[in-house]
Amino acid sequence: MAQQFFKEQIPHKGLTYKEYFHKAEEYIDNTAPEELEGTKKTLYDYSKLNLRRSIRVQKTFNPEGKIVDLVKSIKTPQLWMVLTEDWCGDSAQNLPYIAKLAELNENINLRILLRDSNLDIMDLYLTNGTARAIPKLVAFDYQGNELFQWGPRPKEAQDMINNWKAEGLQKDEFNALLHKWYATNKGAALLEEIANLLK
């Protein structure tokens, strides 16, 4: 049964990836960081760094292999909804891959909803029942039936974070290690998980 937000076509009216990316660029270009304080300044710094991360992925990723065949084999229209924010490091490292996959098949309509403006929807897709973790990808057919979910990061990455936390590492320490892993992994873990979901 379709969720009420799907019936109201809220995801259908979400941002395209290009619109989302342009919005992030405009925010960075038109914001004076010296006028920001506290959390706003921290999030601005994250957004600026994440823009560079996303650009790197966009420039270097060329889909190939089984994932291309799987995506192209989708014969009926699907809507891929992603809940995220541009300050999210995991999103910067994963969303560009998802966007390029969606471009491979005109049956896939990728739409992005900003989490903090859609908390009612986010709260339907909590991680472990409690965390508003992003990015969260939820795929639907056009009757609103859920096809699969993914997020907020590959299992391999989550397992490493759990281990680092158990070892007593602080957030800034394990985040640095996480992004080194992303740079080395080059989307392989994400693409494998998406391929398994599409199967």
N, C-alpha and C positions, 0 to 999 in steps of 0.2 A: 504493500500500500504506500502510495506516494506521501512524503512528508508535506505538511502544510506550506512550508516555505517553497517547496518545489511547485506546488499547485499555484502559488502566487508568483511564480517565475522569477524569484529573487536571484537564483544563480544565473539564469538566462540573461539577466541585465548586468551581470558582473563585468569586471574589466577584462579586456583581452590582455594577453601578455605584453603586447606592445604598449598598450595604454598604461598598464601597471608600471612598466619599466620607465616610460616617459614621465609618469607622475613622480617616480623616485628621483629621476634626473632633475626635474624641475625643482623639487624640494631642496636638493643639494645646491643647485645653482643659484637659487633665489633666497637662501637663508643665510643670515649673518651669524656664524657660530659664536662670535664674541658676545652676542646679545643673549645667548642661551645660558641657562644655569641648571645645575642638578640633573635630574633624570632626562630632561629635554636635550641637554648637551650630550649626555651619554648616548642617547638613542640616535642623535644626529651623527655622532662619530661612528656608531655601528652601521648606520645607513650608508654613510660615505664609503666605508671599508667594504661593505657588502656589494655596493655597486661595482667596485673594481673586481670583486670575486666573480660576480655574475658575468661581467664582460669577458673575463678570462675564459669561463666555461663556454660562452657563446662563440668565441673565436676559435676554440680548439676542438669542440665536439662535433663530429660528423657521424651520425648514426650509421651502423653497419651490422651485418650478421643477423642472427635469429630474431632479435628484437624488432628489426625493420619488417621482416616477414610477418611477425605476429601482429604488429600495429596495422600493417597494410591489409591484413586478413579480416579486419573488422568491417562487416558488410552493412550493419544497421547503425543509424545515428546514435551517438552517445554524448552526454554532457559530462565533462570532467571538471568538477568544482574543486578549487584549491582555496583553503582558508590560510591566510598568511599576513605578514607585515614586512616592510622592506628593511627593518632593523634586525630581522631574524637571520642569524648566520647560517643555520641549517637550510633555510629557504634559499639563500643566495647560492648555496652549493648544490641544491637539488632541483629547484624550480626551472632553471634554464634547460636542464636535460628533459624534464617533463614537457616543457613548451616545444622543444624541437621534435620530440616524439609525436606530439599532437599535430604538428605541421605535416607529418607524413601521410595523414589520412583526412580527407575532407569530411568524413563521417564523425570526426572528433571535434567537438566544440569546447575548447578550454576557456573557462571563465574563473576569474579570481575575485574572491571576496575578502575585504580587509577584516581581519579577525575582530579588532576592537570596535568596529562598527556593526558587527554581526555576532555578538556574544550569545544571543539566543540560539543561533545555528551552531556556533562553536560548541556550545554546551551539550549538543546532541552527539558530538564526536570527540569526547574527552579521551585522553590517553590514560589507561589504567583506571578509568572511571573518575579521575580527579583533575588531571592536568590539561590545561588549555594549550597543549603543545602544538607547535606549527613548524613546518607546513603540514597540512592535512589534505590529502587528495581523496575525494570521494567521487566515484564514477557512477552515473545513472544511465538507464535507457530513457527514451523520451516519454515513457509512461510514468517515470519517477521511481522505477524499481532500482534499488541499489545493486550495482554489479560488483564493486570491490572498493576497499579502502587501503590507503597507504599513508604512512607517516608516523612520527615526524622526521625520522631519519632511518637509514638502513640498520638492520638488526646488528650487524657487525660493529657499527659505530656505537650503538646503544650498549652493547655488551662491554665495549672498551670503557665507556663512560662509567658504567656500573663498577667495573674493576678499579678505575682510577679513584672514584669516590671512596670505595672500600679501603684503598691504600692511603686515604687522607688528603688527596690532592684538592686544592681549592679550585673554584670555578674558572678563574683566569688561567690557571695552570692546565687544567684538562681541556679547556677550550682551545688553547694554543696547540696542544697535541692533536685534538680533533681535526683542526683545520689543516694540519700537516698531513694527517691521514687522508682527508678529502683530496688534497692536492696530488697525493701519490696514487690513490685509488681510481681517480679520474672517472667517477660515476659507475664503475663496474658493479659494485654491490647493489646500487639502486637499480640499474638496468636489469640485473638478474632477478631482483624481487619483482619488478614490474612485469618482466617476461613470465614469471611463474603465475602472477595474478591473471595475466591475459590468457594463459593456457586453460 
